[in-house]
């Protein structure tokens, strides 16, 4: 969706970079990493998802789906993490986080889109194996959520997660198969190069390492992917990883 016009007009008066984000959100992690890699000053507006601080008219007035992250740059609101990190790369091009040649940049965008298109499968696996019960909504909370949310996919997901049965076995099986396919593809790419796109760290790596973190915390089996494990160790040596991922992650969710 990229740049939007918020209904919460208070944010249009904000100056500089302001990030609405959550510690455990993989989409928030990637934006924080870009901000750190580029040494940009930004103001934090932390949203506690476990306290449903995103389910308010004020926040839905910033992000129409009630999701994190949302970036405000001099009053301009950008949503969806893929659009946000591309925006930051365009507005703050140094140091570069994309390849120089057009073919490699296109390849990088394909990796960004693959992560974006499979976000709900990551969420399903994480909810099923780690946080689903604590994120279940009561009937009263679901009613509040329905009054604010108009995205049918998200409404169905949270209704299913909040049911007595929880997320269905079919949804979980589909998510697991899709994620296996994704990391098989990632494994093949990393057998040939140090980083996802060639030999330079890029937005592709920043996009995918939070997915590793989130799924690893939910005990997704990564042993079949040795090149992915080598790669995540390399990413973890970067200061941006500690500052943008580990320092914000709720301690009870971290699994080494």
ChimeraX attribute file (.defattr): number of C-alpha atoms within 10 A of each C-alpha:
attribute: neighborCount
match mode: 1-to-1
recipient: residues
	/A:1	10
	/A:2	15
	/A:3	16
	/A:4	13
	/A:5	15
	/A:6	19
	/A:7	16
	/A:8	14
	/A:9	13
	/A:10	12
	/A:11	18
	/A:12	17
	/A:13	12
	/A:14	15
	/A:15	13
	/A:16	14
	/A:17	17
	/A:18	21
	/A:19	23
	/A:20	21
	/A:21	26
	/A:22	25
	/A:23	20
	/A:24	22
	/A:25	21
	/A:26	28
	/A:27	27
	/A:28	25
	/A:29	31
	/A:30	29
	/A:31	28
	/A:32	27
	/A:33	24
	/A:34	24
	/A:35	21
	/A:36	17
	/A:37	19
	/A:38	18
	/A:39	12
	/A:40	13
	/A:41	11
	/A:42	16
	/A:43	13
	/A:44	14
	/A:45	14
	/A:46	16
	/A:47	21
	/A:48	13
	/A:49	17
	/A:50	13
	/A:51	9
	/A:52	14
	/A:53	14
	/A:54	24
	/A:55	21
	/A:56	14
	/A:57	18
	/A:58	15
	/A:59	22
	/A:60	18
	/A:61	18
	/A:62	27
	/A:63	25
	/A:64	18
	/A:65	18
	/A:66	24
	/A:67	23
	/A:68	23
	/A:69	26
	/A:70	26
	/A:71	33
	/A:72	24
	/A:73	19
	/A:74	14
	/A:75	19
	/A:76	19
	/A:77	22
	/A:78	24
	/A:79	23
	/A:80	21
	/A:81	24
	/A:82	20
	/A:83	18
	/A:84	24
	/A:85	25
	/A:86	20
	/A:87	16
	/A:88	19
	/A:89	19
	/A:90	12
	/A:91	9
	/A:92	14
	/A:93	13
	/A:94	12
	/A:95	10
	/A:96	15
	/A:97	24
	/A:98	21
	/A:99	19
	/A:100	9
	/A:101	8
	/A:102	10
	/A:103	10
	/A:104	14
	/A:105	17
	/A:106	14
	/A:107	16
	/A:108	21
	/A:109	18
	/A:110	13
	/A:111	20
	/A:112	22
	/A:113	15
	/A:114	13
	/A:115	21
	/A:116	16
	/A:117	10
	/A:118	14
	/A:119	16
	/A:120	15
	/A:121	20
	/A:122	22
	/A:123	20
	/A:124	23
	/A:125	25
	/A:126	20
	/A:127	20
	/A:128	19
	/A:129	15
	/A:130	17
	/A:131	16
	/A:132	19
	/A:133	15
	/A:134	10
	/A:135	16
	/A:136	20
	/A:137	19
	/A:138	12
	/A:139	12
	/A:140	9
	/A:141	13
	/A:142	17
	/A:143	12
	/A:144	15
	/A:145	21
	/A:146	17
	/A:147	11
	/A:148	18
	/A:149	18
	/A:150	13
	/A:151	12
	/A:152	9
	/A:153	9
	/A:154	16
	/A:155	14
	/A:156	11
	/A:157	16
	/A:158	19
	/A:159	18
	/A:160	15
	/A:161	20
	/A:162	21
	/A:163	15
	/A:164	9
	/A:165	9
	/A:166	17
	/A:167	20
	/A:168	13
	/A:169	11
	/A:170	9
	/A:171	14
	/A:172	20
	/A:173	14
	/A:174	14
	/A:175	20
	/A:176	17
	/A:177	11
	/A:178	15
	/A:179	21
	/A:180	17
	/A:181	12
	/A:182	15
	/A:183	17
	/A:184	15
	/A:185	12
	/A:186	17
	/A:187	19
	/A:188	14
	/A:189	17
	/A:190	22
	/A:191	16
	/A:192	13
	/A:193	14
	/A:194	16
	/A:195	20
	/A:196	26
	/A:197	24
	/A:198	16
	/A:199	12
	/A:200	14
	/A:201	17
	/A:202	19
	/A:203	27
	/A:204	23
	/A:205	21
	/A:206	25
	/A:207	27
	/A:208	21
	/A:209	21
	/A:210	22
	/A:211	21
	/A:212	19
	/A:213	21
	/A:214	23
	/A:215	22
	/A:216	16
	/A:217	17
	/A:218	20
	/A:219	14
	/A:220	17
	/A:221	10
	/A:222	15
	/A:223	9
	/A:224	12
	/A:225	18
	/A:226	13
	/A:227	20
	/A:228	24
	/A:229	16
	/A:230	13
	/A:231	19
	/A:232	18
	/A:233	11
	/A:234	12
	/A:235	18
	/A:236	14
	/A:237	10
	/A:238	12
	/A:239	13
	/A:240	23
	/A:241	22
	/A:242	15
	/A:243	15
	/A:244	21
	/A:245	24
	/A:246	17
	/A:247	12
	/A:248	18
	/A:249	18
	/A:250	12
	/A:251	10
	/A:252	7
	/A:253	13
	/A:254	14
	/A:255	12
	/A:256	6
